[in-house]
Amino acid sequence: MTTKTQDKRFSPERRRFVQGLTSSGVLASLGLLSPTRLSAAPLVDVPVLEGNTIDLTIDEVMVNFTGRPRTATAINGSIPGPTLRLREGERVTIRVTNRMSVTSSIHWHGLILPSNMDGVPGLSYAGIKPGETYTYVFDVVQNGTFWYHSHSGFQEQTGMYGAIVIEPREADPVKYDRDYVVLLSDWTDEDPHRVYANLKKMSDYYNRRERTLFDFTKEVSEKGLGQAIDDRKMWNRMRMSDRDLSDVTGYTYTFLNNGRTPNEGWEGIFRPGERVRLRFINGSAMTFFDVRIPGLKMEVVAADGQNIKPVAGIDEFRIGVAETYDVIVQPDQGSYPVFAQAIDRSGYAFGSLTSVPGKKAKVPPMDPAPILTHMDMGMAHGGMQSMSGMKHAAMGDNEGAKAKSGVEVKRGPQVDMIAENPRVRLDDPGVGLRNNGRRVLTYADIFNLYPTQDTRPPSREIELHLTGSMNRYMWSFNGVKYNDSRPIGLSYGERVRFTLINDTMMNHPIHLHGMWSEMESGDDNYLPRKHTIVVQPGAKISYLVTADAKGHWAYHCHLLYHMKGMFRRVIVA
């Protein structure tokens, strides 16, 4: 069956909608999973496909998010691509046809599967050539909220991503009446190659919130002239800015909620008193979002597709690129804003939870733009588990340098700074969220719902520094970019601790393919299993990995424009 729909974002002649869309799939896309049906339903933006055999087609379509038509990369003619509803314990066949003129790929983010099904060109396979079809076949061995996206070039930035919802084989421990995916993303009308070129020429090209004379005058009144001048000297000496929170900002980005702009607004309908499950996915290329639903408390029940011990009473959470969080809310009658501010407050994605179809919630005011402090740069002493002392790397020094941990970090054009005394800051919500009067979720709140499966202590530790040069817009591990690096070797079956130290002023979401990263959050008996772990500036974090999947796997920062350098091949043999 072929279903056609009108959608002002796509020209009718180019929009190829979902083939094989079942009535249950339509109901799922509308959130109608409770026994009680609604008399009215929201507009359908994102198609839903379910079953054991799924066909996907990659092609270019014309879109118009900003009033100007642009070419995008779409799956089955949709941005986001269709939501895939799978079932734990079943074997699925997904046929992906590439109708573009360039090679493409699909990576199933967070899914545990054979390496040749992982979808990374150059590691898993050669990619999907123009005009060809690649058939993915794998057993679904997990449940929860995940997503998929291209792993070729900058196609993810141009619209090639979608949600995955896997129903559990056993009874779901989370009880809810209604189920919605909330897929957050960032869109630019610019060619992403141009975006990257702009960043290479000037790393703060998209930062339109640099300091002004007014800011300096305010600092003088608050700190005194001497301290204000010293602070400016420090930042100038490092050639860095305390406003540099995002490489790419709302200056070029339009932030989307399920493919809808803030002006359009996504809509999710509920009946008063229902338990509504919201599956938040950060499918953006570069944007961290701070999410809240003013007027509602959230109960966080899953992280990266894995059930956690429920964390109730949450007002807000930060979701890094590629992370997912499932929350339960129980709204009364009315309309509530689903409000996701970009970390730098340069824009937001928006939606409404409403008991009255068509009634948009009021958009709340954005928080003030955060300003990086000495703690965010790793220079503060004391305070909230801060780390102290960032050492500025001499730009002309090309010799290796021993960090305080003893790991050699190659200095030179790849490295601006080295953290001399990094600290674990799991209970730190991050810049812009500290002491804001709301209860903010932190990594220290997250514990797996079920006991840790592999209780062996790690046999060894692999320490990696997240390094970069903002001035040259170069990113790396240990000061060595991917093209100059050697693979990380793991022995099949071993238990290893990975420790990451962030020597930069950016948050980095680090993703290991094919295996779980079990974050050491305070209770070894209930280690949370994540596929993407955010490392804050000047901080360190550790997690355990059981090397239970043979093959070649990707390991990288999930910020799209960082990935070229901050990338490693992991070989399990």
N, C-alpha and C positions, 0 to 999 in steps of 0.2 A: 504494500500500500504506500502511496506517495501522498504526503500531506503538504499543502501549500498554504502559506500565510503571508500577509502583508506586514512589512516592518520597515519603518522609515529610515532605518540605519543602512539598509542594503537596497541596491537597485533591484527591482523585481526580476529582471532577466538574468541576473547573476546569482540570485539566492536559491540554492538547491537545499531543500529542507530535508528532514529525516526520512529515510526509507525504513520500512519495517517498524514504525512507531506504533506500539500497542496502546490500547486504552489504559492499561495499568500504568504504562510509562507516562502517559499524559497526566494521570492522577498524581503520580509521584512528583512530576515537575511542578504541579500546583500545590504540593504539600498536603494532598488529600489522602493521608494514610490512616486517619482515624475512622472509627466505625460511622461517625456522623458526617454526612456530606454537607457542604455549604451550598446555599442557593446561588451564590455568585462567586466568581473566581478571578484572580489577578490575570493580567496579560501573560502569555507564554513567551518568554524570551529564549530560554535554553531548552532544546529538545532533550529527551531522555531515551536511552537505548538500554535494553536489558536482555538477558538470555545468554546462552552458551556460545552463540555465533553472532559476531558483530562485524559490520562492514563500515569502514571509515575512509573518506576521501579527502586528500589534502589539495587545496587549490587556492588561487588568488580570487578575491572578491573586492568589490568597491564598497567602502564604508563611509559613513559621515557622522562622526562623533562631535565635531566642532563647528559645523557649518561649511566645511570644505571637504569635498570628496577625496578620498585617499585609497590606495591599494593596500589590502591587508592579506594575511595568510590565515585561512579558515579551515576548519574541519567540518565536513558535511555542510558547508555554507554558513556556519554559525560561529559567532564569537561571543562568549566562550564556545568551545566545541561541545558536543553532546555530553551530558552527564551519563556516565556508564554505571549501571546498577548491576553488580555481580553478587554471587552468593558463595560464601566460604564452603570449601570442600568440593567444588565443582571444577571441571576442566573447561577452559574457555579458548575459543579460537577467534582472533581478531585480525581481519584482513585489512591492511592499510594500503591504499592506492595513491600514488603520487602523480597528480596531474600538472604539477608545476614544471618549469624548465630547469630547475636546480635540484640537487639531492636534498632529501629531507629525512626525518626520523621521528619516532615517538618513543620517549622514555616514560616508563610507568613508575612515577616517583613514590618511593616508599614501599613498593611491592617486593616481596621476597620471591625471586624466581631465578631460573638458570641464567647464566651470564649472557648466552647468545640471544636471550629474549629481553635483555635490559634496555636495548635501544640507544646505545652510544656509538656513533660512527668512529671507527678507528680502534675501538676496544671490543665492543660486542659484535659488530658486523660492519659492513661497508656503507651502511645507510640504504635508503630507498631511492634508487635512481629515477630520473624522470620517466614517466610512463609505466613504471614497474609496480608490482604489488608484493608486499612482504607479509607473510602470515606469521603472527605471533601465536604460539600455543603454550599455555602454562596452566598449572594447577593453582587454584586460589587457596592459599594456606593461612589466610588471616581475615580479619574483618575490620571495619571502621571507615574513616574518612581519609581519602588520599586524592591524588590528582595526577594528570599526565601533561606532558609538554614536549615540544621539539627540543632536540639536543644538537641542532645544526645551526651554525651561524647565529644570527640575531632573530630567527623566526619566532621565538617565544615572545619577543617584544612586539611583533607585528600581529599578534592575536592567536598564536597556535598553542592553546592550553585548554584544559577542561577538567571537570571533577570526576572522581571515582567514589562511589558509595558501595561498600561490601557488607551485605547483610550477614549476621552471625549464624552459624549452623545451630548453636544452642540458643536458649532463651537469652535475650539481651538484658544485661543487668541494669541498663538505663531505661527507665519507663518514661514514655512520652506519647502524646496524642497526635502531634503534627511534626513534620520533618522538612526542614529547608536547608539547601546549600546556599551559603553566602560566599561567593568567589570574588575576592578583591583583586584588582589589577590596575596597571597604569598604561595609558595609551599616549603616544606622541604622533603628531602629524609628520614629524621629521623622519627621514630615512635613518634608521638606527646606526648605519655606518657613519652618517654625518654626525650623529650624537657622539659616537665614540671618537671621531676625529676632533670634534670640538673639545672634548675632555683631554685628549692628548696634547692639544695646543695650549689649553688653559683649564686647569682642573676645576676652577671655580666658575666656569663659563655660565652655568645655570643657577648660580647662587646670586640672588638679587637682594640679599639681606645683609650686605656687608656693613661694617661699622660706619657711623657718621660722626660729625662734630657734636651733634646733640648727644649721642651716646657717650662720648668722651667727657662732655661737660657734666653729664649725670654721674659718671663714675667719679669724677673729681669731687663732686658734692658728697658722695657716699663714702669714698675711701681716702680722700685727700689727694693733692696733686702728686706727691711723691709716689704713692702706691699705684695710682692710675698710670703714671708714666712707666713705672717698672713693669706693670702688667703688659702694657703695649709693647715695650721692648722685648719681653719674653716671646710674645706671639710673633712679632716681626722677625726676631732672630731665628725662629723655627720655620719662617715662611709659611705660617698656618693661620687659620682664622677660627675664632671661637664661635662662629656662626655656621661652620661647615659641617652640617649634619647629614645632608644627602648630596650625592654627586649630581643627580638629576632631579629636578624639582617641578613644582607646579607651573614654573615659567614655561615649560614645554609640555608637561604631562596633564592629561585629563584623567582623573581617578574614577574607576568604574566599579560598580557593584552588580555582579551578574550581567555584565555587558551594558549596563545602563549608566548614563552620566548623572551627576548630581542633580541637574535640572529635571531629568526624566524621573529618576528615583525608582529603585526596585521596590516591589510591594509583596508582603507576605501577610496573608489573612489568617485570623484565628478566631475562635469563640472564647469569650471571657472565661477565665479559670483553667483553660487548657494548659498542659505542659508542652511547650514548644521547643523542639530541638533545632538549634542553629549550628550548622557545620561550617565554620569559618575556615577558608582556605586563602592563603596569601599567594596568589598566582602572578604577582607582579614581577617585573624584571629587576627593579632597583629599590622599591619603596617599602619601608617599615611603616606599619599602621598601628595607631593607638585606638582601640575599639571600646566603645561604651554605648549603652542604651539608656539614656537619661530617664529616670522614673522606674527602672527595673534593676533588681539585683540579678546577677548571673551565677549559676552553679556550673563550674567547669568540670566536665565529666570525662574528657578524653583529650589527649595531646598526641599529635602526629599519628592519629588513627588507633592509639592504644588507650584502653580504659585506665583511668587513674582513680585514686581515692577522691571522691567528689570534694571540691573546694567551693563552699557556699559563701554567699555574701560578697561576691566580687563586683566591683563597680566598673573596672577597666582592665584591659590587658593589652600588652604590646605583642604583636605578631610579626615575626621576622619573615623575610622572603622565604617561601617554600614551606613554612610551618603550617600546621592546622590545629585548631582548637574546636572542640564541641562543647556547647553550653546549653543549659536548660533554663528557660525563663517561663514565668507563669503570669502573663499580663491580665489586667482587668480590662474593662471596656475602654476603647479609645484608640489613639494612634501614638506610637512610640518611635522615635528616630533611631535607626541603626546607623551610628555615626562613627566613621573610621577616619581619623585625622592622620595625614602624613606626619612623620616624626618631626619634620622641620616646619610644620604648620603652613605649608605653602598651598594646601588644598585638602580636599577630603572626598571620600566615597560616601554615598548616602542611600539609605533605603528606609522604608516604613513598615513596622509591624502594626497592623490595624484590624479592628473588629468591624470597620465600616469600609467596604470596598471602594477604592477611589479616593479615600481621604488621606492626604499626605500628612505626615507628622511635621511639626515645626523644626526647622534646622537650628540646632543650638549654636551659640557663638563658639568660635574656635578659641583654644587656649593661646596664651602668648607664645611667641616663637621662643624655644629654649635657647639658652646660651651655655656653651661648654664651660666647665669650671676646671680648676686645677685637678680635681679628682678624676674628671673624665679624661684628662690628659695624663693621669698617673703621677701627679705632682703633689697631691695633698698628703698630709700626715694626720693620722687619726681619723675620726669620723666613721662613716658606715663601711667598715671593712675596706677602706681605701688602700690602694697601693701607692707607694711613694717612689719618686725618682725616675723620670724618663731621661735617658741619655741621648742627646742629639748626635746623630751620626755624621761625621765629617764627610762632605760630599766627595772629596777627592781621595778618600781612603778606600782602597780596593782590597785590602787584606781582610781575612776572616777575623771576627771578633767573638770572644767568648762572652755570652750572656751570663748573668749571675747564676743561672741554672747549670752552666757548664756546656750547653749546646752551642755549637759554633753557628753564628749567623754571618753570612757573607755581606760585608758592607759594600758601599759603592752606590751607583745610581739607583739600585733597587730598594735601598733602605734609607728612610728619613730618621727613624728613632728606634731605640731599643729599650724595653721595659727592664729596669734594674731590680725592681722588687715587686713583681706582680702579685696580686692577691685574688683569691676566690671571692666573688661578690654575688653569690646566688640570690641573696635577699635584697639586692639593689634593683629597684624597678627601672632605673635608667634615667638619663637626662630628660627633663621635661615632665617626668612623672613622680618625682620625689616630693613628698609633703604637699601634695596638691589637694588634700582634703578628701580624697577618694581611696577606697581600698583597691590596690592594684595587685594583680597576680604577679608573682615572681617564680623563678625556677625553684626556690626553696620551698614552695608550696606543693610541688608536684612529686607524687609517689605512685608507683604502679599499683593497680588494684590487686594484682595477683603476685605471689612470691617470686623472687628472682629465680630463674630456672638454672642458670649456671652459677653455682656458688663458689667455684674455684677462685683462689686469688690469682691475679695476673702473674704470668711468668716473666714478663718484661714490660718496659715502658717505652713508648715512642713519643718524644717531645718535639713539637713543631711550633715555630714562631710564625705568626701571621704578620708579614712584613709588607711595606709599601713605600713608595715615594709619591706623595701627592703632587709635588712640583712637576714631576715627569709623568704622572698618572701611570705608574708601574706597580704591579701587585705580584706577590710571590709567597712561598713558604721558605723560611730560613734564608731569605735573601736570594733565593735561586728560583728563577722563573721556570715554568713547565718545560719549555724546549731544552733547557740545560740540566734538567733534573734526572735522577735515577728513580725507578719504581720503588715503592714500599713493599717489601716482601713479608708475607705472613705464612706460617706453616699451618696447614689444614688442621683444624681442631684446637689450636692454641687459644689461650685467653690472654689478651693484651690490653694494657692501659694506654690510651691516647691522652696526652696532656697538651692543650693548646694555649699559647701565650700570645695575646694580641698586642703587638708593638705599635699599632696604628691608632688614629683617633676615630676610626669608623667601627660600627658594629659589623661583624661578619657572620653570616649564616653558613655553617660548614656542613656539607652533605656527603655522607658515605653511602655509596650504592651497594646493594646486595646483602647487607648485614645490618643488624640493629646496633645503635650506639646507646649504651645503657649509662645514662648520666649519673654521676656520683653526687647525689643531692642530699645525703645525710643519713640514709638508712639503707645499708647494703642488702637488707632482706627484701626491699621493695624498690629496686632501681627502676626508674622510668625509662621505657624504651622509646627512643626518638630516632628519626631519620635525618633531622636537621637540628643543629645545636648552634645557638647564637653566642658569640663571644664578645663581650663588651670591651670598649676601648681600655687599654691599660690593665686588663684583667686576665685571669687564667681560669680554665675549666678543664675537668677531666671526665673521661667516660671509659667504660670497659667494652671490649668487642670480642665476641667469640667468632673465630674465623671458620665458620661452618659452611662456607659457599666457595667452592673452587672456581677459579677463573680470573679474568682481568676485569677490574672494577674501577670506576671513576671516583675520585675524591676531590672535592673542590668547594670554593666559596660559591654560593648561589646568587651573588650579585652578578648579573649578566656581564657587565662591562669589567668585572674583576676576574672572571673565570679564565680568561686566556692565560694569565700568569699564575694565579693562585689555584693550581690544579696539580694533582698527582695521579699516577696510575698505581693501583694497589693490585698485587698479584698474590692470590691464595693458591698454594700448591702443596 
